[in-house]
């Protein structure tokens, strides 16, 4: 059969297009580089959490004041998920993530000069502005470079950077603080971002497969007509509600685990460094377990969305381990249950982060992810403030119980609001990887 113009590229296109093996290698280099940015992102934000027992004693901060500082970060972080998602759709992943890393690295370095609850709160707010670009940008990069059967493992790889970063922070930050002082620990965290930036600019292409299309069709915050097709979709609200009811659980463990180990289990800063990294390794395993299992189910013929939803249902069970974690007498048994809970959360989170790129076209993935991040960030802020009040007035028990049970509601939202098949097709929805979808 004679090749047509649609099946045979021109000579110019063949010269410009790199061999498939080169593109394959580059996309995996991209996702491993995103893992590094996510890890550095978490080292920066975890520096204060790990040092909270030391800093709260030096500046006489109670749990409510700590929750206000943590909440300041979450408010700006949530807003950046929305605005940053649209921003990334406009300027592209390469430039957008570069700006984000420069911003949060500078803020982290400046935090080494903080000297009051107010200054910590303001700087945490500024930190959230830069760090909120990481996940929408990484999700957009995956949508641009990976097919459906590889998307969940790509998300698992970059999302596991949160666990890697949390573990590194728990190990390294106390040691740096004990050796050189806590202020040097913040400066160290900031310098890491500039080292990563050189690698990112070398690895990520100046233009990606859908960059031009994304820039011309990206959503605008003030363009109601552009937003309406997304806001009308029940799939959008499934993603939003799912993330809003699971992200607070992660933030609870990220922000409060070192303080909990100090308050309730009597851990010193040195003991926190020895043990607090272990739950993040469990979360890392959960990322890969969820991504690999989902990818394997898709390769075996299960519809993409059915595989994602099954993993969400199964991942709820380990998260219930948060209840016995706070009840057992042994601190090591408590850590074991917390590890199990974070394993389940990370597996669930991998599915939640993959769904926008499963359901929506690449040029709006950043916006959809940003919308869900905004909602999740605001709910997480309220939960963080609630935790501070609960601990000051009662104990950690109510917070652990909520963290264990709320994800069940999130999963119900995912299962019932995201249909496995059927529904009208709209321009914002993907039609390549899930043709049965919408």
Secondary structure, 3 states (H helix, E strand, C coil): CCCCCCCCCCHHHHHHCCCHHHHHHHHHHHHHHHHHHHHHHHHHHHHHHHHHHHHHHHCCCCHHHHHHHHHHHHHHHHHHHHHHHHHHHHHCHHHHHHHHHHHHHHHHHHHCCCCCHHHHHHHHHHHHHHHCHHHHHHHHHHHHHCCHHHHHHHHHHHHHHHHHHHHHHHHHHHHHHHHHCHHHHHHHHHHHHHHHHHHHHHHCCCCCCCHHHHHHHCCCCCCHHHHHHHHCCHHHHHHHHHHHCCHHHHHHHHHHHHHHHHHCCCCCHHHHHHHCCHHHHHHHHHHHHHHHHHHHHHHCCCCHHHHHHHHHHHHHHHHCHHHHHHHCCCHHHHHHHHHHHHHHHHHHHHHHHHHHHHHECHHHHHHHHHHHHHHHHHHHHHHHHHHHHHHHHCCCHHHHHHHHHHHHHHHHHHHHHCCCCCCCCCCCECCCCCCCCC
